Structure formats: structure tokens, C-alpha cells
Amino acid sequence: MVKQHGPERLEEKGFNKMKKEMMLLTGLALAFAATPAFATGGFVRGEIGKSNVDVDVSDLGDGSDHDTSYSIRGGYFFNNNFAVEGFYSNFYDKSESFDDGSGGTVDVNAKLSGFGVGVVGKTDIGNDQTGFFVMGRAGIMHGKLDASATGLGSEEDKRRTHEAGFDLHLVKPVDLASVQDMLARL
């Protein structure tokens, strides 16, 4: 498959970059505003980095991709060494368009994100005034993968979807009888 790089794809990339920059600036603003507002031990923190997503779907192929990941965290320090926190993390959010080889286009969208809670432990290294410390976190996260593909409506596509473990393969426009059948099986 060949990636398409039309003007609409460049506009989407520009919008996604702007969206990420705005989230970073918002996180920084919250971090600076949090100091006076949470003098009793509360905190708000933003994290940004790179993620690597590896995909291996039987009969469809495998691959690897990178994206900018971010996390927004907030919590409360009960003392200098112990805190609880809640967070939202976004690890992957991308859309791609491919030529399907028969003159059509396949659009693939994927987003990997989650919410969680945890505990934080921290201990200072040396004098308390130096600002150096070791920190560790442990917790749980409910992750969610949203994935969709459009432009895959042939009988071969439906067969491969069923073999990959999906119960239903709907194509646009959705047939009302297919939706009723799906709801009856729930």
C-alpha cells in the first residue's frame, strides 16, 4: 500500500501539531498556576514524550509507529514522601490514508489512551534544599484502544475481519437489518 499525501492530509497534520502545542501550553500554565493554588499539598503536572506502538494482527500484518504521548496528572501529597494521584494519558493518536490497489482509498484511525489512579513515593537525596529526589509511582490504568478503518467493504475484507475475531463487519451506508441483527445478538 502507498500512503497518500494530499493537501487535506497536510492540513490534518498541521491541526494535530497545533492541538499538541496547545495542550502543552495549557499544561505549563496549569503547572505554574498550581503552586499558589495548591499550597496545602496538591499538585498538577504535565508530561510529554515519545511512544512506540507495535501492531501485529494475524492475517493482516504487523508494523511499528511512533507518536508524541502526553499525560496530565493531579493529586495530593499527604507529607513530603507520600501522595495519591489521578491521571489521563494519551499514547497514540494517528490517522493514515492508503491506496487499496484497486483505485479506492482506505482510511485508518487509531487512538490509544487511558485513565488511572496511583500512589507516589518520593525521597530527597542529600540536603532538602537541593531539590534532588528519587520518585516512584505505582497504580492502575484503564486503557482504551479505538481503531477504525473505512473503505474496506469487499467480501474478502469481510472474510478477513471475521477470521481476525470480529463478530460483525458493517459498511456505510449501514443496512438497518444488519444493525437489528447485531442488537438481537446482544
Buried (B, 14 or more C-beta within 10 A) or exposed (E): EEEBEEEEBEEEEEEBEEEBEEBBEEBEEBEEEBEEEBEEEBBBBBEEEEBEBEEEEEEEEEEEEEBBBBBBBBBBBEEEEEBEBBBBBBBBBBBBBBBBEEEEEBBBEBBBBBEBEBEBEBEBEEEEEEEEEEEEBEEEBEEEEEEEBEBBEEEEBBEBBEEEEEEEBEBEEEEEEEEEEEEEEE
